[in-house]
Amino acid sequence: MAWAYKLREVASVLPPSCEVSVFTAVYYERQATLCHAPNANCSVAFVNKLGKHRLPGWMEVEYLDSPGDLPRSAHIVKIPVWMDRPVVYLDLKLTKFKLNLQLMPRYCCYDVAVTKHPLFAQRSVKGELVRTVAHMKQRRMPSGVFKDLKTQEERIRQTDFDMNKTKLLPDTYYMAWNNSTSAKYFAALWYDEVSRFSMREQTNFNFIANIANVRVQYLPSNFPFTKN
């Protein structure tokens, strides 16, 4: 896990006062801008190229797990296999909001907390796979994308996970991770899945969580932000 070893170096330079580390991924060909570093001296932005983006207040770390494949690299860095303390992941779009760390879920109650998919009550993993295939066809994506999705569905079917069950589907734009043994085990399994097989992390999250027997807490889609 090259990713884990490199990022453990980052974790080691975070101040001991950082009880919670906040991180995001900025993997774009064009310049992007982050608005807020939610946790002073404890916010890390993983980027495709140092100095390319505007990141006021963020610690900048260059890392490409899959050179030439920015989307896969961005999905991989969502998974904190390097964590040595509780961590929070935010998609770039959420940095325009203020994160109230005092409102975070209590760590005693979960290994990973994740925001709900907008259709959490209605859509299953199977339904999300069908919708993803349709969306990829509209975008005229290359054949490898569809092979990737088909292989992912076949891998899920080989487990005891119920693909038709609802009220499980995440939207991984916000995740809070407890620094527990179970969370680290889940992160290692999920990292392996996203890096070696399918990068569609929303549709492989649940079956990997099922294998890891990890405690997942689902959060409201607007948790816990207030717009400036």
Backbone torsions as a table, in degrees:
resi	resn	phi	psi	omega
1	MET	NA	82.5	179.2
2	ALA	-55.6	-39.0	179.3
3	TRP	-57.3	-47.3	-176.9
4	ALA	-64.1	-45.3	-177.8
5	TYR	-64.8	-43.4	179.8
6	LYS	-62.7	-43.5	-174.6
7	LEU	-77.0	-21.7	172.9
8	ARG	-62.7	-31.2	175.5
9	GLU	-64.1	-39.5	177.7
10	VAL	-64.7	-46.2	-179.3
11	ALA	-58.8	-34.2	-175.9
12	SER	-70.7	-20.6	-179.0
13	VAL	-97.7	-5.2	174.3
14	LEU	-68.6	137.4	-178.1
15	PRO	-59.1	145.4	176.6
16	PRO	-56.7	-25.2	-179.9
17	SER	-70.0	-12.3	178.9
18	CYS	-78.3	89.0	178.5
19	GLU	-70.2	-29.3	177.4
20	VAL	-131.3	129.2	175.1
21	SER	-100.8	136.4	177.7
22	VAL	-108.6	134.1	179.9
23	PHE	-140.4	157.3	178.4
24	THR	-144.7	173.2	-179.8
25	ALA	-124.9	131.2	-180.0
26	VAL	-126.4	92.2	-175.0
27	TYR	-124.1	84.6	-177.1
28	TYR	-137.9	148.6	174.9
29	GLU	-71.7	-36.9	178.0
30	ARG	-90.2	159.3	179.6
31	GLN	-64.9	134.2	176.0
32	ALA	-117.4	159.6	-178.9
33	THR	-127.3	131.2	172.0
34	LEU	-98.7	137.5	-174.4
35	CYS	-89.1	-39.0	-173.4
36	HIS	-137.0	139.6	164.4
37	ALA	-97.4	102.8	-169.0
38	PRO	-62.7	-28.1	-174.5
39	ASN	-129.7	104.2	-173.1
40	ALA	-52.2	128.8	178.7
41	ASN	66.7	5.4	-177.0
42	CYS	-128.0	16.4	-176.9
43	SER	-111.8	127.3	-174.7
44	VAL	-119.8	131.8	175.2
45	ALA	-113.9	117.8	175.4
46	PHE	-89.7	130.0	-169.3
47	VAL	-130.2	160.7	176.3
48	ASN	-80.3	-20.9	178.5
49	LYS	-157.1	128.4	179.3
50	LEU	-62.8	137.3	176.6
51	GLY	79.1	-0.7	-177.3
52	LYS	-80.1	-33.4	-173.1
53	HIS	-111.4	162.3	178.3
54	ARG	-95.6	112.9	-170.6
55	LEU	-133.3	62.7	-176.7
56	PRO	-62.7	124.4	176.4
57	GLY	86.8	-4.2	-178.1
58	TRP	-100.8	142.5	168.4
59	MET	-75.6	125.9	-173.3
60	GLU	-102.0	127.9	-179.3
61	VAL	-131.5	123.8	177.8
62	GLU	-87.7	127.5	176.4
63	TYR	-155.6	126.2	175.0
64	LEU	-123.4	106.7	177.2
65	ASP	-72.0	-38.4	-179.0
66	SER	-125.9	86.1	179.3
67	PRO	-54.3	132.3	-177.5
68	GLY	88.7	-5.3	179.6
69	ASP	-131.8	80.4	-177.0
70	LEU	-63.7	-41.6	178.8
71	PRO	-58.4	-44.4	-179.8
72	ARG	-64.9	-41.8	178.4
73	SER	-60.4	-41.1	179.8
74	ALA	-65.0	-38.4	179.6
75	HIS	-69.8	-37.0	-179.3
76	ILE	-64.9	-40.2	-176.8
77	VAL	-74.5	-4.4	171.6
78	LYS	-68.3	-18.0	-170.4
79	ILE	-103.5	107.1	-170.4
80	PRO	-84.3	68.2	178.3
81	VAL	-65.5	-9.9	-178.4
82	TRP	-92.7	-5.3	-166.5
83	MET	-62.0	136.3	173.6
84	ASP	-121.7	10.8	179.0
85	ARG	-161.4	169.7	174.6
86	PRO	-58.3	140.0	-178.2
87	VAL	-134.4	154.6	177.4
88	VAL	-125.9	129.3	174.7
89	TYR	-102.5	134.5	174.9
90	LEU	-125.3	134.1	166.4
91	ASP	-63.8	153.5	-179.0
92	LEU	-52.7	-39.0	-176.1
93	LYS	-61.6	-22.1	-177.8
94	LEU	-84.6	-9.2	-178.5
95	THR	-72.5	-9.3	175.2
96	LYS	-83.6	-0.1	175.6
97	PHE	-109.4	159.9	174.0
98	LYS	-91.3	129.1	178.2
99	LEU	-95.1	121.6	177.4
100	ASN	-93.8	100.3	-177.2
101	LEU	-65.3	-20.3	178.6
102	GLN	-70.1	-18.9	-178.8
103	LEU	-94.4	3.5	-179.6
104	MET	-62.9	149.6	179.9
105	PRO	-63.0	153.3	-177.3
106	ARG	-71.4	131.1	-173.9
107	TYR	-67.6	-16.9	-179.7
108	CYS	-68.7	-16.9	-166.6
109	CYS	-104.4	-1.3	-176.9
110	TYR	-160.7	164.2	169.0
111	ASP	-97.8	-38.8	173.5
112	VAL	-141.2	135.9	175.3
113	ALA	-112.8	138.2	-174.4
114	VAL	-143.0	146.5	178.1
115	THR	-69.8	149.0	-179.7
116	LYS	-74.4	148.4	169.0
117	HIS	-63.9	145.9	179.1
118	PRO	-55.0	-29.0	178.4
119	LEU	-107.9	39.7	-174.7
120	PHE	-53.2	-43.1	-174.6
121	ALA	-75.7	-23.1	-173.7
122	GLN	-107.8	-33.1	-168.7
123	ARG	-99.1	135.6	176.6
124	SER	-97.4	174.5	174.9
125	VAL	-62.5	-40.6	176.7
126	LYS	-60.1	-44.4	178.8
127	GLY	-63.5	-36.8	178.8
128	GLU	-69.3	-36.6	176.2
129	LEU	-63.6	-43.1	178.4
130	VAL	-61.9	-44.8	179.9
131	ARG	-65.6	-37.7	179.7
132	THR	-65.3	-42.2	177.8
133	VAL	-60.4	-44.9	179.7
134	ALA	-61.9	-41.9	-179.9
135	HIS	-65.4	-41.1	178.9
136	MET	-65.8	-34.0	176.5
137	LYS	-65.9	-41.4	177.7
138	GLN	-60.8	-34.2	-179.8
139	ARG	-85.5	-2.2	178.7
140	ARG	55.9	49.3	-180.0
141	MET	-73.4	155.3	-178.8
142	PRO	-64.9	161.7	-174.3
143	SER	-60.2	-29.3	-179.3
144	GLY	-60.6	-30.6	178.9
145	VAL	-63.4	-42.7	-177.6
146	PHE	-73.5	-33.7	174.3
147	LYS	-63.7	-40.3	178.5
148	ASP	-59.6	-46.8	-178.9
149	LEU	-67.5	-40.4	178.8
150	LYS	-63.5	-43.2	178.8
151	THR	-62.8	-40.1	178.4
152	GLN	-61.2	-45.0	179.4
153	GLU	-61.1	-40.9	179.2
154	GLU	-64.3	-38.5	179.1
155	ARG	-66.4	-39.4	178.7
156	ILE	-65.4	-39.8	-178.9
157	ARG	-64.8	-22.4	179.8
158	GLN	-77.1	-7.5	178.8
159	THR	-105.2	-179.1	179.5
160	ASP	-92.6	14.1	-179.1
161	PHE	-75.4	135.2	179.8
162	ASP	-86.8	105.4	-176.0
163	MET	-70.0	-17.0	-177.1
164	ASN	-94.9	-0.1	-178.7
165	LYS	-75.9	137.3	177.7
166	THR	-99.0	179.9	-179.8
167	LYS	60.9	38.3	176.7
168	LEU	-135.3	-21.2	-169.0
169	LEU	-71.8	126.8	-179.4
170	PRO	-92.9	163.9	163.0
171	ASP	-119.4	107.5	-165.4
172	THR	-83.9	27.1	177.2
173	TYR	-76.3	-16.1	174.7
174	TYR	-138.8	126.8	176.4
175	MET	-141.9	136.3	173.9
176	ALA	-115.7	127.4	-176.3
177	TRP	-112.7	129.5	170.6
178	ASN	-78.3	149.8	179.2
179	ASN	-88.2	55.3	-176.7
180	SER	-103.0	162.2	176.8
181	THR	-60.4	-40.6	179.8
182	SER	-65.4	-40.8	178.7
183	ALA	-63.2	-41.9	179.8
184	LYS	-65.9	-37.9	177.9
185	TYR	-64.8	-46.1	177.2
186	PHE	-59.8	-45.4	-179.9
187	ALA	-59.3	-41.3	180.0
188	ALA	-64.4	-43.5	178.9
189	LEU	-66.6	-42.1	-178.0
190	TRP	-68.4	-40.5	175.9
191	TYR	-57.0	-46.7	-179.3
192	ASP	-60.3	-41.4	-179.9
193	GLU	-64.2	-47.8	-176.0
194	VAL	-70.8	-36.8	-177.5
195	SER	-78.6	-34.0	-175.1
196	ARG	-98.6	-28.0	-173.6
197	PHE	-119.8	-103.5	-176.3
198	SER	-100.9	134.5	177.3
199	MET	-85.1	0.4	-179.5
200	ARG	-75.5	82.7	-168.5
201	GLU	-70.7	-22.3	178.4
202	GLN	-71.0	-32.1	-177.5
203	THR	-93.5	-12.1	175.2
204	ASN	-105.6	-6.6	179.3
205	PHE	-55.0	-50.3	-170.6
206	ASN	-69.7	-41.3	-177.0
207	PHE	-73.4	-28.9	174.0
208	ILE	-72.3	-39.2	175.5
209	ALA	-61.3	-36.6	178.3
210	ASN	-65.4	-43.4	178.0
211	ILE	-62.7	-42.1	-177.1
212	ALA	-77.6	-11.8	-177.7
213	ASN	53.9	46.9	-175.0
214	VAL	-94.2	151.2	178.3
215	ARG	-84.9	118.3	-179.3
216	VAL	-112.1	130.2	173.2
217	GLN	-109.2	129.0	-179.8
218	TYR	-98.2	132.1	-173.6
219	LEU	-111.7	151.1	175.2
220	PRO	-57.3	149.6	-175.2
221	SER	-59.7	-26.6	-178.3
222	ASN	-96.4	12.0	-175.9
223	PHE	-75.1	142.8	-31.9
224	PRO	-111.7	71.9	-170.1
225	PHE	-112.0	150.5	170.3
226	THR	-130.8	128.4	-176.2
227	LYS	-75.1	143.0	176.7
228	ASN	-67.4	NA	NA
